[in-house]
């Protein structure tokens, strides 16, 4: 790797490569849980209520993605609000965290989450997230970074056999 890891805002031109990245990493991460998606992958990546989005890249191309979205447009807003004691308008959802399989275990997921959390804090927003507890490594990473479970919930998009989502926040 000649160029160090670069974090930058996602551009529209990144979407085709990100669509490929989501499909490539899904069998290993099981994210998104519902696969294939019943809608275009671009709609999974580009969310309503986006505050900011980032990609990680090096000289070999895109390695990962994360979004920060408004919680007040999310179906779990009330649960996060109750768990954090803050109104939904003061919460930001860390979402759509994907890392290319070839880039796993290099700290890229942590770096992307760090970027989203730092921006959330700069905006005086409490970071929250949800995770389907089928990827033990992802759940362990969140917990290792200090995220705590607030509650569990069902999502409207979840198939009947899916485990409840773990709703989390990062205190501080």
BAFI-114537 format. One record per residue (C-alpha): residue in one letter; x, z, y. Coordinates in steps of 0.05 Angstrom, whole numbers, plus 5000, padded with zeros to 4 digits. Layout:
<recs>
aXZY ...
</recs>
This chain:
<recs>
x500050005000 x503349765064 x498049995113 x495750715114 x488550895106 x484550685167 x477750985185 x473450565232 x466250445250 x462449995201 x461449285226 x456048805206 x461448355176 x463148925127 x456348895093 x457848355040 x464148735016 x460349395018 x454749104976 x460048914924 x463249604929 x456649964917 x455449544854 x462549624829 x462750374835 x455650524811 x456950544736 x462251084745 x459051494801 x451751384781 x450351304856 x445551044875 x441951384818 x436550854815 x440150214794 x439049654803 x435749814869 x428649554879 x430749284947 x436948954977 x443249374974 x444049235049 x437849655060 x441050225021 x447250185065 x443850095133 x439050685142 x433750845192 x436051365243 x443551205237 x447751595286 x454451295265 x457550985203 x464750915180 x468750535130 x475550695100 x480350115088 x487549955073 x491249305065 x487449165000 x480649195034 x474849675040 x475450315001 x469350715021 x463450835067 x459451405097 x453651465145 x451152005191 x443651965202 x438352355238 x434952875194 x428352835229 x426852155197 x428452415127 x423152665078 x427253305067 x427553495141 x423054095134 x426954375074 x433654295110 x430754595173 x428055195136 x434755285099 x439155235160 x434455575210 x435354985258 x430154465278 x430753785244 x432853485310 x439153915308 x441153665238 x445053055216 x445052775145 x451552575114 x449451995069 x451351355033 x458151625013 x461251114966 x468451034945 x471250444907 x473150604835 x480350384847 x480850884904 x478151504870 x482252144871 x486051934933 x482252374982 x478151805011 x471452134999 x473952775032 x476652385091 x470052025100 x466052665096 x470952985145 x469752425195 x462152505189 x462553265195 x467153235255 x462452765291 x456453185272 x459853805301 x461953435364 x454553265375 x452653995361 x448853785298 x448854175233 x451153735175 x446653695114 x446353245053 x442753134987 x445952974921 x443152794852 x446753284806 x448952754755 x455952664783 x459653314771 x465753084811 x461552954873 x458053614869 x464653974857 x467753624917 x462153834963 x462454554938 x470054554944 x469354335017 x464854925031 x457954605025 x452655085000 x446154954964 x439855085005 x434554874955 x432554334906 x427353794918 x424253154892 x424952514931 x419651974935 x424451454906 x426551864845 x424351634776 x420752164735 x426752304691 x431452444749 x433753154763 x431753474828 x436153334888 x440853894911 x439853994986 x446254255018 x449154445085 x456154595111 x456055265147 x460155375209 
</recs>
